[in-house]
Amino acid sequence: MDPTTAANRFVLDQATAVGLVRPEHHEHVTGVLADPAFERAVQLATSVHLHSKVEQVAELPLADIRGWGVETERRTPGYVKFGFGAQVHLIFSELDDFEEAHLATFERPSWPYLDHIGIDLRDRTEATAAAWHDLPDRLRAGGRAVVRQHGPVLGCYAKVDDKIWAFSGDPAAQESEPPVEIALGPLALFDVTVGCTLRPKHPAAASRQPA
């Protein structure tokens, strides 16, 4: 995919204009999609998604969002995903499906906030396999911390084969520079929950027992 197209920029710009994406996160997303470390994965991606946390999905400005050219809309409890004709999609969730939320040290940012950027490698081709194999070394060479979740990786009502997570080298920077998820394999969807693999915390973050 090409994140620089007018259609892809439009979705990100509109989400920022109505306050669903913070200006600093807009800048971070733009930087990630232009970063040479992610270049091959982005080129091969079927789509990119922005996964934001909100206090109430029901309070989203649905008329605004649908006016940006929504083609698909998937809802499950506490979650909604908007697919656009562009290849940048938007996800909004109330769910605490990330490791930090279950630590006594967790301090939630003010809503809404970007939890992560997702790069979706749905097609398992030789080119995708080669890019996937090289990705951890490319990310580490760029100063990022890397966590791999060997699959299947469950997303409550969905499943993919594998995921790599790329974090800023500085764990204190995560609020302004949310992690990047690179997901491998087709997206399997379910009508009932199949479990939830939590998004990992930064590998250098201090750990404490769950609250």
N, C-alpha and C positions, 0 to 999 in steps of 0.2 A: 504494500500500500504506500501511497504518497501522502504524508501528513501535511504537506505544504499546499495542497489544493485549496481553492477558495471554499469549497463545501466543508472540508474538514476544519479549516480555521473558523468558519462561521459558527459551528456548534460550540467550540471552545469559547469563542468571543461572546456569544449570546449567554452561555451559562455564567460567564464572569459578569456580564452586564447586569444580570438580575440577582447577583449575590450568591449563586450556588457554587461558584468556584472563586476562591480568593485571588486577588491580583498576583500575589507571590507564588501561588500554585499554578496560575496561568503561565508565569515565567518559567517555573520548574518543568511543567509539561513540555513547553516549547523547547527547552534546553535538552531534555531527555530524548525527544524525538529527533533532534539534530545531532545527538552525541554519536561519534564514530563507534563507540563500544556497543551501541544498540543498533547500528545502521543496518546490518544484514538481517537481524531479526525483524526490524520494522519493515524492511523491503519485502520480506516473505510473509508478513502477517496478513491474516484475513481481515483483522480489525484491531483497533486499540480501544480500550475502555477506561473511563475515569470512574473509580469507585469511591463515592463520598458517603460519609456518615451524617445522618440527620436525626433530629429528635423525634420527628413524626413524619413518616412517608405521606400520610394523609394531608399534611399541610404544604406539600409541594405545589408550586404554581403550575398546575397541569396545563392550563390553557396556553401559557407561554411556551412550555416545553413542546407540546404537540404542534404548536405553530412553527417550530423550527424544522419540520419535515419528518416527524416520527413515522416509521414504516412498520415497526414491530414494538409491542409492549408486553413484557412478561412480568406478572405479579405473583409473588408468594408472600406468606405472612411476614410483614416487616421489611419487604424488599420489592423494588421495581427496577426493571432494566428497559431503557428506551433505545431502540435501534433506529438508525437514520440511514437515508440513502448514502450519506457520507459514511466513511469507515471509522469515525470516532463516535463511540457510543457512551451513554451515561447510565451509571448505576447509582441508586440511592438506597441506603439500608439503615435500619435501626439496630441491627444485630451486633452483639459483642462477639464477633467471630474472629477475634485476633487475640494473641496471647497476652498482650499488655493489659487488656481489660480484666484479666483474672489474677493480676498481681496486686499486692497491697500497696505498691508504690505508684499505681496508675493515677495520673491526673488527666482527665479528659479535656481536650481543647474545646473551645466554644464552637457550637454548631453553626452552620454546616462546615465540615472540613474534609479535605481529600485524604482518604486512607491509603490509596495506592493507585498507581497507573498500571494498566494491564496490557500486555502485548500478546495477542492471540495467534498462536501458530497451529491452526486447525488441520492443515494438510500435511500428512506425514510423507514427505518426499525425500529423495536423496539430498537435495539441497537443504531442506529443513534439518535433516539429521546431522549434516556437516556443521551447519550454523549452531545447532544445539550443543554439539560436542565441543566446539571452540568457545562457546559463550562464557563459561565460568572464568577461564583464563583471561579473556578479553576484559571482563568486568573487573577482575582483581588487578589487572595491569593499569586500569583506569582509576584505581584507588578505592574501589567499592568493596564492601563486605558482601559475601554471597552465602545463601542458604538454599539447599536443594531439598525439596519435598518429594521423595520417591513415591510414585503413584501406586494405586489410583489415589487421586486427591479429590476429596468430597467437598462440595459446596452447598450442603443442606439439601437442595433439590437438583443438584447437577454433579457431574463428574468429568474430570479430564485425566489423561494418562500420567502427567508429571508436571512439576513446576519448579522454576528457579526464581529466587527472590534476590534482588540487588538493592542494597542499602547504601546510603551515604557512608563514607569512611568515618564520619563523626556521628556517634549515636545521639548526641545532643541536637543534631540538626534535623531530626526526623520530622518534626512538626512542619518546618518550612520546606523540607525536601523529602516528601513521603517516598516509600520504597516503590520499586518497579517489579511487577510480577510478569514472568514470561511463562505462559502456559502452553504445553505441548499436547497435541492430539485433539480429536473431535470432541465437541461438547455434547455430552449425553444429558438429557433433561428428564426429570421424573415428576410425577404428580404427588408423590409422597416423599417425606424427608428420608434421605439415605445416610444421614450423619454429616458431620461438619468437621473438616480438617482446619484447624485454626491457622490464620496467617501467623507466621513466626515473628517473634520480636527480633530486634537487631541483635546479632550474635555477641556483641560487646556490651549489651545493656545489662545492668545489674539485675540479678534475679533474687526474688523473695518468694516465700510461700504464698499461695493464693489467699486472698482476704476472706 
